Amino acid sequence: MKIITICGSLKFKNEMLKVARKLTIAGYLVITPIFPIDDNDKITEEEKNIFDSAHKEKIKLSDAIFVVNVNGYIGESTKNEINYAKSLNKEILYLE
């Protein structure tokens, strides 16, 4: 079973969850980012670093990443994740 990590801006949480559902139904093992609990969920800089490090480990475990780039948007963090995945020779898939 192919393992795919979802990457993208957290503002596209709903789209990421839809992609994760579709990929799971298609037979993939899907790893998602940690999503904010609600709009008031404030993340400290230390927590952000922990989440970023954990996400890189998820990418390392994966066969591929799936970039949820709604309207072509790719932010700095996602660009870094793409470059990290490329450095590990991971397959890169895009929503758009």
Order of alpha helices (4+ residues) and beta strands (2+ residues): beta-alpha-beta-alpha-beta-alpha-beta
